[in-house]
Amino acid sequence: MSTTSTVSKTIWQIILQPSRGVAGVVDDLLMMCRKDNLQLEWQDGRCHLGSLVGDWEDWIDVPVRKSVFRAILARVATLCNEQRPDSVSLYGGQADLSVGEPPAVMGVAFVNTPAEQKLLLRLKSTDEVGQV
């Protein structure tokens, strides 16, 4: 796992200095999760990021508009449904998502409602593939 400062710098670069729009942000986050399992939540005008496995000492806060975070979640839903039609709704769900070359399987769980926005990204082991 990466250190908090390395992950923080990478996240800031991905989200605050996107070079390829929302689709590029999502692609970069998914590629990053091949090394670091992430939990992202939008609260109080900021995106809070943390490790799913507890290796980070602190959560990272990135200022991002709610509309941008919801667009990221909508893109995740689109990718899930492209790989497996009707696997999730735009408002949330759980699915496996094949990412990168060689392919890695990410376990994706998200909520994208007006009241709550959350995204969990976790690299699955070969034993877990097919289990949501």
ZAMARDO-349170 format. One record per atom (N, C-alpha, C, O): residue number from 1; residue in one letter; x, y, z. Coordinates in steps of 0.001 Angstrom, whole numbers. Atoms other than C-alpha are relative to their C-alpha. Last residue first. Example, Ala and Ser with C-alpha at 12.3 -4.5 7.8 and 13.67 -1.06 7.14 Angstrom:
# ZAMARDO-349170
nr, rest, px, py, pz
2, S, -820, -1190, -60
2, S, 13670, -1060, 7140
2, S, -770, 1090, 730
2, S, -261, 2198, 899
1, A, 890, -1190, 0
1, A, 12300, -4500, 7800
1, A, 900, 1200, 0
1, A, 1936, 1181, 665
***
This chain:
# ZAMARDO-349170
nr, rest, px, py, pz
132, V, 238, -1446, -151
132, V, -20461, -9390, -5173
132, V, 78, 367, 1447
132, V, -91, 1535, 1797
131, Q, 733, -257, -1234
131, Q, -18868, -12826, -5680
131, Q, -160, 1503, 131
131, Q, 828, 2228, 25
130, G, 1340, 565, 153
130, G, -17916, -13573, -9290
130, G, -850, 165, 1239
130, G, -2069, 3, 1180
129, V, 614, -422, 1252
129, V, -14226, -13025, -8624
129, V, -1319, -735, -196
129, V, -1390, -1956, -60
128, E, 1222, -775, -223
128, E, -13505, -13678, -4936
128, E, -744, 359, -1279
128, E, -1907, 758, -1215
127, D, 999, 820, -705
127, D, -10959, -16490, -5309
127, D, -1342, 694, 128
127, D, -2380, 38, 207
126, T, 536, 956, 972
126, T, -9012, -14497, -7956
126, T, -1060, -911, 643
126, T, -1972, -1371, -44
125, S, -921, 1106, 244
125, S, -8613, -11718, -5409
125, S, -644, -959, -998
125, S, -1851, -898, -1229
124, K, 414, 1327, -440
124, K, -10746, -8637, -5759
124, K, 1093, -1021, -293
124, K, 1799, -933, -1297
123, L, -549, 1025, 880
123, L, -9371, -5111, -5913
123, L, -371, -1359, 556
123, L, -129, -1646, 1728
122, R, -877, 987, -618
122, R, -11685, -2883, -3927
122, R, 454, -1014, -1028
122, R, -359, -1612, -1732
121, L, -720, 691, 1067
121, L, -13465, 336, -4850
121, L, 1004, -936, 635
121, L, 1859, -507, 1410
120, L, -993, 925, -528
120, L, -16119, 1773, -2523
120, L, 613, -748, -1175
120, L, -106, -1319, -1994
119, L, -563, 943, 954
119, L, -18064, 4852, -3639
119, L, 1060, -831, 701
119, L, 1964, -286, 1335
118, K, -1099, 814, -525
118, K, -20394, 7032, -1565
118, K, 457, -960, -1089
118, K, -351, -1440, -1884
117, Q, -896, 334, 1097
117, Q, -22925, 9783, -2197
117, Q, 1210, -716, 579
117, Q, 1920, -178, 1429
116, E, -1245, 710, -316
116, E, -25903, 10229, 106
116, E, 780, -316, -1273
116, E, 210, -733, -2282
115, A, -360, -35, -1415
115, A, -29003, 12457, 320
115, A, 1364, -611, 314
115, A, 1973, -258, 1324
114, P, -165, -1378, -477
114, P, -29469, 13320, -3360
114, P, 475, 82, 1450
114, P, 1169, 1028, 1822
113, T, 1318, -598, -197
113, T, -28776, 9682, -4240
113, T, 190, 1448, 450
113, T, 1294, 1826, 840
112, N, -2, -1292, 672
112, N, -25640, 8108, -5678
112, N, -1413, 572, 45
112, N, -2107, 643, -969
111, V, 1306, -621, -221
111, V, -24719, 5061, -3586
111, V, 91, 1385, -635
111, V, 1064, 2108, -418
110, F, 190, -1451, -65
110, F, -21809, 2860, -4589
110, F, -1447, 361, 287
110, F, -2371, -423, 70
109, A, 1268, -219, -689
109, A, -20264, -603, -4457
109, A, -161, 1512, 125
109, A, 777, 2212, 504
108, V, 500, -1368, -33
108, V, -17546, -1742, -6855
108, V, -1321, 2, 765
108, V, -2202, -815, 499
107, G, 1314, 37, -614
107, G, -15482, -4917, -6509
107, G, -437, 1446, 186
107, G, 255, 2224, 842
106, M, 286, -884, -1126
106, M, -12636, -4490, -8941
106, M, -1395, -299, 514
106, M, -2334, -444, -270
105, V, 1417, -121, -331
105, V, -11438, -7294, -11199
105, V, -143, 836, 1272
105, V, 413, 518, 2323
104, A, 166, 228, -1429
104, A, -7998, -6890, -12763
104, A, -1478, 210, 294
104, A, -2118, 1048, -341
103, P, 1219, -341, -736
103, P, -7434, -7228, -16483
103, P, 97, -351, 1484
103, P, 598, -1408, 1869
102, P, 950, 1109, 50
102, P, -3870, -7312, -17768
102, P, -1208, 323, 877
102, P, -1099, 1088, 1835
101, E, -704, 1103, 664
101, E, -4415, -4703, -18933
101, E, 1270, -306, 771
101, E, 2075, 605, 962
100, G, -1391, -17, 434
100, G, -6886, -2405, -17227
100, G, 479, -1228, -738
100, G, -277, -2159, -1018
99, V, -745, -1239, 205
99, V, -10098, -2862, -15258
99, V, 1408, -292, -497
99, V, 2103, -1154, 41
98, S, -1309, 375, 513
98, S, -12830, -5511, -15101
98, S, 736, 1265, -436
98, S, 199, 2085, -1181
97, L, -411, -797, 1139
97, L, -15716, -4297, -12952
97, L, 1403, -407, -396
97, L, 2324, -330, 417
96, D, -1406, 203, 308
96, D, -17614, -6447, -10476
96, D, 305, 770, -1269
96, D, -524, 834, -2177
95, A, -343, 766, 1191
95, A, -20920, -5082, -9270
95, A, 1498, -249, -28
95, A, 2263, 366, 715
94, Q, -1268, 712, -160
94, Q, -22771, -3479, -6393
94, Q, 244, -813, -1253
94, Q, -677, -1405, -1816
93, G, -53, 1425, 222
93, G, -25560, -930, -6538
93, G, 1383, -552, 275
93, G, 2284, 153, 729
92, G, -800, 848, -863
92, G, -26415, 2711, -6609
92, G, -44, -1451, -377
92, G, -813, -1871, -1241
91, Y, 93, -424, -1388
91, Y, -28540, 5547, -7911
91, Y, 749, -904, 968
91, Y, 806, -630, 2167
90, L, -778, -1241, -149
90, L, -27589, 5211, -11592
90, L, 34, 467, 1452
90, L, 850, 1315, 1813
89, S, 770, -1152, 466
89, S, -28816, 1619, -11347
89, S, 896, 1230, 127
89, S, 1985, 1150, 696
88, V, 193, -1027, -1025
88, V, -26603, -1462, -11190
88, V, -933, 1069, -561
88, V, -1183, 1110, -1766
87, S, -569, 508, -1255
87, S, -26149, -4776, -13052
87, S, -168, 987, 1154
87, S, -213, 582, 2316
86, D, 971, -80, -1096
86, D, -28563, -3770, -15827
86, D, 532, -550, 1326
86, D, -245, -1016, 2160
85, P, 1210, -820, 104
85, P, -26141, -4837, -18559
85, P, -943, -157, 1196
85, P, -1191, -1258, 1688
84, R, 1086, 936, -344
84, R, -22864, -6415, -17401
84, R, -1301, 788, 29
84, R, -1610, 1424, 1036
83, Q, -596, 1331, -121
83, Q, -19725, -4783, -18811
83, Q, -1028, -1069, 324
83, Q, -890, -2217, -96
82, E, -585, 361, 1294
82, E, -21492, -1673, -20109
82, E, 560, -1415, 50
82, E, 440, -2168, -916
81, N, 1073, 461, 886
81, N, -23675, -1613, -16980
81, N, 498, -314, -1408
81, N, -118, -1117, -2109
80, C, 520, 1278, -510
80, C, -20650, -1434, -14665
80, C, -1041, -569, -953
80, C, -1022, -1762, -1256
79, L, -1016, 1029, 262
79, L, -19046, 1273, -16817
79, L, -475, -1371, 465
79, L, -291, -2364, -239
78, T, -23, 252, 1441
78, T, -22254, 3341, -16788
78, T, 996, -1098, -344
78, T, 682, -1995, -1127
77, A, 1204, 785, 314
77, A, -22596, 3024, -13008
77, A, -26, -370, -1484
77, A, -359, -1501, -1838
76, V, -244, 1341, -531
76, V, -18990, 4203, -12562
76, V, -1191, -905, -328
76, V, -1010, -2047, -750
75, R, -929, 643, 941
75, R, -19737, 7165, -14840
75, R, 321, -1423, 452
75, R, 401, -2331, -375
74, A, 796, 371, 1170
74, A, -22766, 8052, -12693
74, A, 875, -693, -1048
74, A, 425, -1632, -1705
73, L, 797, 1174, -351
73, L, -20570, 7964, -9586
73, L, -853, -475, -1178
73, L, -1007, -1678, -1389
72, I, -946, 1115, -126
72, I, -18068, 10358, -11165
72, I, -760, -1285, 300
72, I, -492, -2323, -305
71, A, -332, 373, 1382
71, A, -20939, 12633, -12220
71, A, 991, -1161, -15
71, A, 907, -2043, -870
70, R, 1131, 797, 498
70, R, -22183, 12595, -8603
70, R, 223, -418, -1449
70, R, -227, -1489, -1856
69, F, -66, 1310, -645
69, F, -18720, 13712, -7457
69, F, -1137, -901, -487
69, F, -938, -2094, -713
68, V, -1133, 715, 589
68, V, -18728, 16533, -10010
68, V, 94, -1408, 591
68, V, 300, -2380, -136
67, S, 392, 387, 1357
67, S, -22212, 17676, -8990
67, S, 1119, -779, -697
67, S, 845, -1694, -1473
66, K, 868, 1170, -89
66, K, -21190, 17638, -5314
66, K, -386, -490, -1398
66, K, -459, -1697, -1630
65, R, 1431, -287, 24
65, R, -18381, 20068, -6072
65, R, -796, -1309, 23
65, R, -372, -2323, -533
64, V, 587, 297, 1307
64, V, -14907, 18944, -5048
64, V, -1496, 284, 74
64, V, -2139, 6, 1087
63, P, 1171, -835, 308
63, P, -12586, 19947, -2220
63, P, -489, -290, -1419
63, P, 254, -136, -2389
62, V, -232, -687, 1263
62, V, -10365, 16935, -1466
62, V, -1233, 856, -284
62, V, -2344, 330, -357
61, D, 1108, -833, 448
61, D, -10148, 15595, 2080
61, D, 398, 737, -1265
61, D, 1452, 1369, -1319
60, I, -429, -1099, 844
60, I, -7827, 12675, 2861
60, I, -1242, 762, -428
60, I, -2227, 152, -843
59, W, 800, -163, 1198
59, W, -8612, 10354, 5757
59, W, 525, 1213, -746
59, W, 1077, 2130, -138
58, D, 1012, -1052, 62
58, D, -5806, 9711, 8161
58, D, -823, -111, -1264
58, D, -403, -709, -2255
57, E, 190, -579, -1329
57, E, -3437, 6953, 9291
57, E, -1163, 984, 17
57, E, -1876, 1083, 1016
56, W, -294, -1419, -73
56, W, -3768, 4912, 6154
56, W, -258, 495, 1405
56, W, -1147, 4, 2100
55, D, -1434, -240, -16
55, D, -3453, 1124, 6214
55, D, 362, 1479, 71
55, D, 1522, 1816, 310
54, G, -487, -629, -1213
54, G, -7055, 583, 7284
54, G, 1493, 257, 61
54, G, 2042, 418, 1151
53, V, -676, 998, -816
53, V, -8040, -1941, 4625
53, V, 684, 610, 1216
53, V, 1382, -94, 1944
52, L, 948, 1031, -446
52, L, -10706, 143, 2912
52, L, 659, -1014, 925
52, L, -30, -1726, 1656
51, S, -362, 1354, 400
51, S, -8364, 3123, 2739
51, S, -1030, -980, 542
51, S, -1482, -854, 1680
50, G, -703, 821, -971
50, G, -9845, 6562, 3003
50, G, 290, -1370, -570
50, G, -228, -1755, -1618
49, L, -533, 1256, 506
49, L, -11128, 9429, 922
49, L, 725, -732, 1103
49, L, 1402, -122, 1932
48, H, -816, 642, -1032
48, H, -13388, 12306, 1940
48, H, 429, -1355, -534
48, H, -407, -2151, -960
47, C, -97, 1429, 234
47, C, -14683, 14420, -966
47, C, 959, -561, 1042
47, C, 2124, -169, 1088
46, R, -1315, 586, 244
46, R, -15615, 17851, 272
46, R, -131, -1488, -277
46, R, -1080, -2140, 158
45, G, -707, -697, 1059
45, G, -18618, 20149, 338
45, G, 1371, -541, -334
45, G, 2136, 101, -1053
44, D, -353, -1365, -374
44, D, -19880, 18957, 3714
44, D, 859, 709, -1048
44, D, 1786, 1441, -700
43, Q, 665, -576, -1167
43, Q, -19815, 15284, 2802
43, Q, 486, 1418, 176
43, Q, 1668, 1704, -14
42, W, 140, -1443, 114
42, W, -18970, 13308, -343
42, W, -791, 489, 1191
42, W, -1926, 66, 1410
41, E, 1310, -492, -425
41, E, -17663, 9835, 363
41, E, -22, 1499, -197
41, E, 990, 2171, 7
40, L, 206, -1418, 248
40, L, -14813, 7883, -1239
40, L, -1403, 367, 434
40, L, -2358, -333, 99
39, Q, 1363, -365, -357
39, Q, -13575, 4494, 0
39, Q, -88, 1504, -191
39, Q, 706, 2244, 391
38, L, 460, -1316, -419
38, L, -10479, 3228, -1723
38, L, -1452, 16, 433
38, L, -2282, -747, -62
37, N, 1455, 79, -101
37, N, -8475, 28, -2157
37, N, -508, 1297, 607
37, N, 34, 1765, 1608
36, D, 576, -538, -1237
36, D, -4924, 1030, -3091
36, D, -1515, -95, -38
36, D, -2158, 573, -847
35, K, -977, 24, -1090
35, K, -2787, -824, -5657
35, K, -615, 381, 1343
35, K, -235, -166, 2378
34, R, -708, 1268, 193
34, R, -5184, -1773, -8492
34, R, 1070, -146, 1080
34, R, 1575, -1244, 1313
33, C, 515, 1007, -928
33, C, -7236, 1019, -6993
33, C, 571, -1384, -267
33, C, 298, -2319, 485
32, M, -642, -197, -1298
32, M, -5075, 3575, -8782
32, M, -411, -1098, 979
32, M, 382, -1522, 1820
31, M, -1367, 488, 145
31, M, -6235, 2169, -12118
31, M, 762, 136, 1322
31, M, 1559, -734, 1674
30, L, 44, 1461, 102
30, L, -9856, 2615, -11051
30, L, 1401, -583, -133
30, L, 1703, -1604, 484
29, L, 312, 529, -1333
29, L, -9203, 6175, -9902
29, L, -15, -1528, -13
29, L, 505, -2169, 900
28, D, -1197, -142, -837
28, D, -7475, 6979, -13213
28, D, -231, -521, 1418
28, D, 658, -1142, 2000
27, D, -1025, 949, 470
27, D, -10344, 5579, -15292
27, D, 1236, 48, 896
27, D, 1782, -992, 1265
26, V, 432, 1340, -411
26, V, -12874, 7481, -13161
26, V, 1033, -1041, -424
26, V, 1396, -1913, 366
25, V, -100, 57, -1462
25, V, -10994, 10778, -13554
25, V, -346, -1407, 483
25, V, 375, -1982, 1298
24, G, -1412, 161, -345
24, G, -10558, 10136, -17282
24, G, 222, -88, 1497
24, G, 1068, -855, 1957
23, A, -367, 1368, 390
23, A, -14302, 9616, -17755
23, A, 1457, -277, 354
23, A, 1778, -1365, 834
22, V, 502, 931, -1013
22, V, -14984, 12790, -15758
22, V, 390, -1438, -340
22, V, 758, -2205, 550
21, G, 1372, -117, -467
21, G, -12808, 14924, -18037
21, G, -367, -1054, 1037
21, G, 501, -1711, 1611
20, R, 912, 669, 937
20, R, -9588, 13774, -19727
20, R, -1438, 8, 494
20, R, -2183, -929, 208
19, S, -414, -305, 1366
19, S, -6778, 15898, -18233
19, S, -978, -567, -1025
19, S, -918, -225, -2206
18, P, 312, 1043, 981
18, P, -8144, 16104, -14730
18, P, 421, 426, -1403
18, P, 259, 1582, -1793
17, Q, -685, -372, 1233
17, Q, -6296, 18451, -12386
17, Q, -265, -1053, -1084
17, Q, 670, -1619, -1649
16, L, -31, -1455, 157
16, L, -8434, 18483, -9249
16, L, 711, 475, -1259
16, L, 582, 1639, -1639
15, I, 1294, -663, -110
15, I, -9566, 14856, -9223
15, I, 62, 1488, -317
15, I, -839, 2014, -971
14, I, 1059, 654, 786
14, I, -6548, 12918, -10501
14, I, -1274, 830, -7
14, I, -1850, 1070, -1068
13, Q, -322, -136, 1416
13, Q, -3866, 15304, -9207
13, Q, -1126, -568, -874
13, Q, -1526, 51, -1860
12, W, 160, -1414, 341
12, W, -5442, 15617, -5783
12, W, 236, 207, -1484
12, W, -494, 950, -2140
11, I, 1439, -298, 24
11, I, -5792, 11840, -5639
11, I, -234, 1449, -396
11, I, -1087, 1732, -1237
10, T, 558, 628, 1191
10, T, -2123, 11297, -6558
10, T, -1484, 328, -145
10, T, -1943, 653, -1240
9, K, -503, -736, 1165
9, K, -881, 13787, -3968
9, K, -612, -551, -1285
9, K, -1012, 216, -2161
8, S, 605, -1322, -7
8, S, -3068, 12248, -1258
8, S, 412, 808, -1229
8, S, -431, 1428, -1878
7, V, 1379, 172, 458
7, V, -1982, 8720, -2181
7, V, -681, 1357, -89
7, V, -1385, 1634, -1061
6, T, -78, 375, 1410
6, T, 1677, 9683, -1847
6, T, -1397, -130, -591
6, T, -1662, 368, -1686
5, S, -427, -1167, 767
5, S, 1056, 11545, 1432
5, S, 84, -299, -1491
5, S, -270, 554, -2304
4, T, 1060, -996, 90
4, T, -1011, 8710, 2919
4, T, 413, 1165, -873
4, T, -381, 1620, -1696
3, T, 132, -827, -1186
3, T, 1624, 6097, 2135
3, T, -1097, 1019, -216
3, T, -1510, 1265, -1349
2, S, -706, -1264, 53
2, S, 1033, 3564, -574
2, S, -160, 746, 1309
2, S, -1057, 460, 2101
1, M, 828, -1185, 0
1, M, 0, 0, 0
1, M, 872, 1247, 0
1, M, 2010, 1231, 468
***
